[in-house]
Each structure stands twice: as C-alpha cells, then as structure tokens.
Amino acid sequence: MEPSFKSHTDISIDGWLSSIPKWLQPYALIARLDRPIGWWLLVLPGWWAILMHHQDATKTMKLMGLFLLGAIIMRGAGCVINDLWDRDIDKKVARTALRPLAAGTLSVQSAFFFLGIILSLGLVILLQLPLRAWIMGIFSFPLIICYPLAKRISSWPQVVLGFVFSWGVLLGAVSMTDSWPSYAVIWVYAGTVCWIIGYDTIYAVQDKEDDILLGVGSAALSMGTHLTKGVMALYCFCIIFWTFGFWLQFGFDYWLVGLAGSAIHLSWQCINLTKINKQTALILFKSNRDCGLILAAGLLLQIIL
C-alpha cells in the first residue's frame, strides 16, 4: 500500500476479506462487497414499494429476499462499470487510488468478464419477476451504464444517480402488482430521487478538492456555500413527496410514524451539515440506511396494525 494513500483510501483488506483467497480479493473489492451501505441504500426503496402493496406475507417475503439479492448483485455491477469508466481518474484521487483497476491488481479484461457474470446473475433474479417487471428492469440499464459519464458532462451527476438508485420503487411496485406504477408510487419515487440526490451530495463532500483538480462535476461543488440549504431543500421536498405518495396509497394511518421518524433523522443530518468535513460527511451519508429502515418500519407497522 502506498504511504501517501494509506490514511485516505477507501480500500481495506481487513475483516472477512482477509480470509478469502488473494486472487478473489480484487473481485470482492471492485464489487464493494466489503461495504454493504451501497446495497442497503439500493434495496430499501424497493422494499418500501413492496410493503406499500402487501397482500400476502409469502409473496412479500419472497420479493423482499429477491430484491436483497438483486441489490447486492446490481450494486456490484454498477461499481464495476463505474470503475471501468473511472480507472484513469481513480488513479489521481487519494480515496480511490487503490481500487483494483486503478492500482492494477485487476485487469480490464478480468473486470469485463466479472461484469458479465454479475449481469447474468442479475438476469436470473429479474426472470423470477413478472413480465412488466422485466421491462421496468431493462429500462434502468441505460441509466446504470451512463451514470459514470454524468460527472464528465454535468455539474449535477447526483441527479442521474437519484433516478438510478430510486428505480427500486418502480420495480418493486410493478413486481408486486404486475401493473404499471400508480400515481402514489410516482410520488414516492420523486421523493426518493430527492433523498438520494441529497445524501449523495453529502457523500461528494469527501472528494471536493480532487474533483476541482480533475475538472469533474458534483452537486457538492455546484452548491458551494449553499450546500446546507440545498440539502435541506432536497430533504424537505423528499418528505413532502413521500407524504403525498403514501397518503394516496393509505390515507392518514400508521405509516406516518415511520415518516415522522425519517423526517427527524433527516433534520438531524441537516443540523450536522453546518460542521461537515470528510469524516462527518461519510458518517452522515451512511446514516441514511437508518433513515430508510425507519421508513420501512413505519410501513411494516401499517401492515401489522
């Protein structure tokens, strides 16, 4: 490990990764299997949509399990695609310089082969869902492939990520109902897009200096001194849209408990934005898993009661 990157890199071979064969470690690292926060944030919107349309416990549990596996697989695919696009940029950024493609511990050819395996597994998961869900899932592929380009041509790549990571709302609803998304689902999707743009803007604070040097865009740079107000506005719209969507689905009911908890959690994040730095940015970003779980708990409460 290069000394200049040791305290800043997001690559670590500690924990369970140290127990697997060394030739497998680069594959686990490029798929970010050592960092579950990514698949948590990807699966939660799908779980919300599934819980929104709960009718049968067996079907709900089966789909939640499939979505969990699908999130781990597709998050890994997205990371491989991202690293293939960004391998030259990653070499110049302290946090990413030791990623397998940037560091040369994995070849481009091996990465493409691994990507093919991952996408094949994702297809197997997708084929377990209704036909309309296949179509909805396929529609997300161009966004997944093109997201890494967004930072090169736009100052707001987080907007593209918002549409990508929120896709589980649409896919989950279609999978449960075998019909196209309702107005309620569209509003929840819109709120989720705002939530994701907000939390990924916080994540981007870690790379502001490197992004300036490399000439790539990010919402954290675009917001500048208005970052706190910008994220607060996104979170406010997020809560408003979620409220309207769940109200259309359920009326005023027990789901409000989960929504209130999520709103309190997002308020806590906004309070801490005033003293944000690289370390606190990562902590606040990761805390969004808890925000999503609180909302899921409210929907589960809605089902039980």
C-alpha positions in Angstrom: 0.0 0.0 0.0 1.3 3.4 -0.9 2.1 5.5 2.2 0.5 8.7 0.7 -2.8 6.9 0.4 -2.8 4.8 3.5 -4.9 7.1 5.7 -7.3 8.2 2.9 -8.0 5.2 0.7 -11.4 3.6 0.8 -9.8 0.2 0.2 -9.1 -2.2 3.1 -8.3 -5.9 3.2 -9.3 -6.1 6.9 -12.1 -8.2 8.3 -13.6 -11.1 6.3 -11.8 -10.1 3.1 -8.6 -11.2 4.6 -9.9 -14.8 5.0 -10.7 -15.3 1.3 -8.1 -16.4 -1.4 -6.0 -13.4 -2.5 -6.9 -13.9 -6.1 -10.6 -13.3 -5.2 -10.0 -10.2 -3.2 -9.8 -7.8 -6.2 -13.2 -9.0 -7.4 -14.7 -8.6 -3.9 -13.2 -5.1 -3.7 -14.4 -3.9 -7.1 -17.9 -5.1 -6.3 -17.7 -3.3 -3.0 -18.7 -6.4 -1.1 -16.8 -5.1 1.9 -19.1 -2.1 2.1 -22.8 -3.1 2.5 -24.1 0.5 2.7 -24.4 0.7 -1.1 -26.7 -2.3 -1.4 -28.7 -1.2 1.7 -29.4 2.1 0.0 -30.3 0.4 -3.2 -32.7 -2.2 -1.7 -34.6 0.0 0.7 -36.7 1.9 -2.0 -37.7 -1.5 -3.4 -38.7 -2.7 0.0 -40.9 0.3 0.6 -42.8 -0.3 -2.7 -43.2 -4.0 -1.8 -44.5 -3.1 1.6 -46.8 -0.5 0.1 -48.6 -3.2 -1.9 -48.5 -6.0 0.7 -51.3 -8.5 0.4 -49.8 -11.9 1.0 -47.0 -12.5 3.5 -45.3 -15.2 1.5 -45.2 -13.1 -1.7 -43.9 -10.1 0.2 -41.1 -12.0 1.9 -40.1 -13.8 -1.3 -39.9 -10.5 -3.2 -38.0 -8.7 -0.4 -35.5 -11.6 -0.5 -35.1 -11.4 -4.3 -34.7 -7.7 -4.1 -32.0 -8.0 -1.5 -30.0 -10.5 -3.7 -30.7 -8.3 -6.7 -29.5 -5.2 -4.9 -26.2 -6.8 -3.9 -25.7 -8.1 -7.5 -26.6 -4.9 -9.3 -24.8 -2.7 -6.9 -21.7 -4.8 -7.7 -22.3 -4.4 -11.4 -22.7 -0.7 -11.1 -19.4 -0.4 -9.2 -17.6 -2.4 -11.9 -19.0 -0.2 -14.6 -18.1 2.9 -12.6 -14.5 1.7 -12.1 -14.1 0.8 -15.7 -15.1 4.3 -16.8 -13.2 6.0 -14.0 -10.0 3.9 -13.8 -7.8 6.8 -15.0 -9.5 9.3 -12.8 -9.3 7.0 -9.8 -5.5 6.8 -10.1 -5.4 10.6 -9.3 -7.7 10.6 -6.3 -6.4 9.6 -2.9 -9.6 7.9 -1.8 -9.8 5.7 -4.9 -6.2 5.3 -6.0 -6.0 1.7 -4.6 -9.2 0.4 -6.2 -8.3 -2.8 -8.2 -8.4 -1.3 -11.7 -6.7 1.9 -10.7 -4.0 0.0 -8.8 -3.5 -2.6 -11.5 -4.4 -5.6 -9.2 -7.2 -6.5 -11.7 -7.1 -6.3 -15.5 -9.7 -4.6 -17.6 -10.4 -7.9 -19.3 -11.0 -9.6 -16.0 -13.3 -6.8 -14.9 -15.4 -7.2 -18.1 -15.5 -11.0 -17.5 -16.6 -10.5 -13.9 -19.2 -7.9 -15.1 -20.7 -10.5 -17.5 -21.1 -13.0 -14.6 -22.7 -10.4 -12.4 -25.1 -9.3 -15.0 -26.0 -12.9 -15.8 -26.9 -13.4 -12.1 -28.9 -10.2 -12.2 -30.8 -11.5 -15.2 -31.6 -14.7 -13.3 -33.1 -12.6 -10.5 -35.1 -10.5 -12.9 -36.6 -13.5 -14.6 -38.2 -14.5 -11.3 -40.4 -11.4 -11.6 -43.5 -10.7 -13.8 -43.1 -9.7 -17.4 -43.8 -6.0 -16.7 -41.0 -6.1 -14.1 -38.6 -7.4 -16.8 -39.4 -4.4 -18.9 -39.1 -2.0 -16.0 -35.8 -3.5 -15.0 -34.4 -3.3 -18.5 -35.3 0.4 -18.7 -32.9 1.0 -15.9 -29.8 -0.4 -17.7 -29.0 2.7 -19.8 -29.1 4.9 -16.6 -26.8 2.4 -14.8 -24.3 2.4 -17.7 -24.3 6.1 -18.3 -24.2 7.4 -14.7 -20.4 7.4 -14.6 -20.4 9.7 -17.6 -22.6 12.3 -15.9 -19.7 13.7 -13.8 -17.8 14.4 -17.0 -20.6 16.3 -18.8 -22.7 17.7 -15.9 -22.2 19.6 -12.7 -25.0 17.6 -11.2 -24.2 13.9 -11.6 -26.1 13.2 -8.4 -29.3 13.9 -10.2 -28.7 10.9 -12.5 -27.8 8.7 -9.5 -31.1 9.8 -7.9 -33.0 8.4 -10.8 -30.9 5.2 -10.9 -31.0 4.3 -7.2 -34.7 5.2 -6.9 -35.6 2.6 -9.5 -36.4 0.0 -6.9 -39.6 2.0 -6.1 -40.9 1.4 -9.6 -39.6 -2.1 -9.9 -40.9 -3.1 -6.5 -44.4 -1.8 -7.2 -44.6 -3.5 -10.6 -43.3 -6.7 -9.2 -46.0 -6.8 -6.5 -48.9 -5.7 -8.7 -48.0 -6.8 -12.2 -49.3 -3.4 -13.4 -47.6 -0.1 -14.2 -46.8 2.3 -11.3 -49.7 4.2 -9.8 -49.7 8.0 -9.0 -48.9 7.1 -5.4 -45.8 5.2 -6.5 -44.7 8.0 -8.8 -44.8 10.5 -5.9 -42.8 8.1 -3.6 -40.3 7.7 -6.5 -40.0 11.5 -6.8 -39.4 11.8 -3.1 -36.8 9.1 -3.2 -34.9 10.8 -6.0 -34.7 14.0 -3.8 -33.5 11.9 -0.9 -30.8 10.3 -2.9 -29.6 13.5 -4.5 -29.3 14.9 -1.0 -27.4 12.1 0.6 -25.0 11.7 -2.4 -24.3 15.4 -2.3 -23.2 14.9 1.3 -21.0 11.9 0.1 -19.4 14.1 -2.6 -18.1 16.4 0.1 -15.2 13.9 0.5 -13.9 14.5 -3.0 -14.4 18.2 -3.5 -10.7 19.1 -3.7 -9.9 16.2 -6.0 -13.0 17.0 -8.2 -11.8 20.6 -8.7 -8.3 19.4 -9.7 -9.7 16.9 -12.1 -12.4 19.2 -13.6 -15.3 16.8 -12.9 -18.7 17.9 -11.6 -20.5 17.2 -8.4 -23.6 18.7 -6.6 -21.4 19.5 -3.6 -19.3 21.8 -5.8 -22.2 23.3 -7.6 -24.0 24.2 -4.3 -20.8 25.8 -3.0 -21.5 27.8 0.2 -25.2 26.9 -0.1 -24.7 23.2 0.4 -26.6 23.1 3.8 -29.5 25.0 2.3 -29.5 22.9 -0.8 -29.5 19.5 1.0 -32.2 20.8 3.4 -34.4 21.8 0.4 -33.9 18.4 -1.1 -34.8 16.6 2.1 -37.9 18.9 2.6 -39.2 18.0 -0.9 -38.4 14.4 -0.2 -40.7 14.4 2.9 -43.4 16.3 1.1 -43.4 13.9 -1.9 -43.3 10.8 0.3 -46.2 12.1 2.4 -48.3 12.7 -0.6 -47.5 9.4 -2.2 -48.2 7.3 1.0 -51.3 9.3 1.7 -52.6 8.5 -1.8 -51.9 4.8 -1.0 -53.1 4.5 2.6 -54.8 7.8 3.7 -53.6 9.1 7.1 -52.6 6.0 9.0 -49.8 4.2 10.9 -47.2 4.8 8.2 -47.0 8.4 9.5 -45.0 7.0 12.4 -42.2 5.9 10.1 -42.3 9.0 8.0 -42.1 11.2 11.2 -39.1 9.2 12.3 -37.4 9.6 8.9 -38.1 13.4 9.0 -36.5 13.7 12.4 -33.5 11.7 11.2 -33.1 13.9 8.1 -33.4 17.0 10.4 -30.6 15.7 12.5 -28.4 15.3 9.3 -29.2 18.9 8.3 -28.2 20.2 11.7 -24.8 18.5 11.4 -24.2 19.8 7.9 -23.0 23.1 9.3 -19.8 21.5 10.6 -19.3 19.0 7.8 -15.9 17.6 6.7 -14.6 14.5 5.0 -15.1 12.3 8.1 -18.5 13.6 9.1 -19.7 13.5 5.5 -19.2 9.7 5.4 -20.9 9.3 8.8 -23.9 11.3 7.7 -24.1 9.5 4.3 -24.0 6.1 5.9 -26.7 7.1 8.4 -29.2 7.2 5.6 -29.5 3.4 5.9 -31.2 4.1 9.3 -33.4 6.7 7.7 -34.6 4.1 5.2 -35.1 1.4 7.8 -37.2 3.8 9.9 -39.5 4.4 7.0 -39.7 0.7 6.2 -40.6 0.0 9.9 -43.4 2.5 9.6 -44.7 0.7 6.5 -44.4 -2.6 8.4 -46.4 -1.1 11.2 -49.0 -0.1 8.7 -49.3 -3.8 7.6 -49.4 -5.3 11.1 -51.9 -2.8 12.5 
